[in-house]
């Protein structure tokens, strides 16, 4: 993902609308690109700041931004582990089916 694509996808990221592959590419780019991370931070601060001002609550948006980024990284790792589990289960099912077919043929 290049900077232009990342900037375009910031609203999708903030609304949790990126799929696993997009989220991974997005976070990888953000971690390595100071300018895009700054733009993400600005959009987050504006979006959340406006909502909080309307509510009248006190807040520490930088801390919330940092927590959101950590939560998204955790979410990405969880998705990756889940995908690995699903693929492993599929492979195990295929091996089981092949074994059953071989046993039927041999017996």
N, C-alpha and C positions, 0 to 999 in steps of 0.2 A: 504494500500500500504506500503510495507516495503522499506528500504533504497535502496536495489538493484534495485527494480522496479522503484523507483523514479529517480535514477541516469540514468537508461536506457531510461526514458521518458522525460528527460530534453530537448533534441532536439525537440521532438514533442511539448512540452510546448512552447518553444521559437518560433516555427513556427505556433503556434495557431492551432494545430492538435488534441488536446484532446477533447473528447466529454464531456458533462456536468458532468457525474458521475466521469470520470477520472480527470477532472479539479478540482472538489471538493476534491477528495481524495488526489490529488497531493498537492494542496494548504494547506489542513489540515496538511499533513505530513511536508511540508516545514516550516510551522509556528511553529511546535513543534520540529524540528530536526535541530540543529545548523550546523551539518556537511553537510547535504543535501542542506541547504540554502546557505552555503558557496560554495559548488560545483556548484549550480545553478548560483550564482553570478559570479564565475570564468568563467564558460562557456559563460554567457551573456557578460561579459567584454571582453573576447577574441573575440567572434563573432562580437560584435558591435565595439569594438576598432579597429579591423582590417579593417572593412568597413569604419570607420571614418578616419583612417589614410590614406587610399587610396584616400578618397575624399579631404583630406587636411583641414577638418573643425576642429574647436576647439570644445571641448565637456566636459561634466561632467558626466561620465558614472555611477558613484554611484547614482547621482540624477536621471538619466534615469532608472536605475535598480529599484530604489524605486518607481518611477512613474509607471513603467511597472507592478510591483507587485500590486500596488493599482488598476490599470486599470483591471488586471485579476480578482482581488477580486470583483470589481464592475460588471464585466462581468459575474462572477459566480452567484452573487446575482440576476442579471437581468434574467439570464437563469432560476434560481429557481422560480422567480416570474412568468415568462412566463409559466413554466411547471405547476405551481399551477393554473394559470388562465385557461390553456387548460384542466386540470383535472376537475376543477370546472365547466367549460362549458360542458364537456362531462357528468358529473353527472346531471347537469340541463337538458340536452337533454334527458337523460334516464328517469328522473322523469317526464318530459313532455310527453314522449311517453307512459309511464305507465299510467299516468293520462288520456290521450286520450283513451287508450284501455279500461280502467275502465269505463269511461264515455260512450263509445260505447256499452259496455256490459250492463251497468245499464239502458241506455235509450233504 
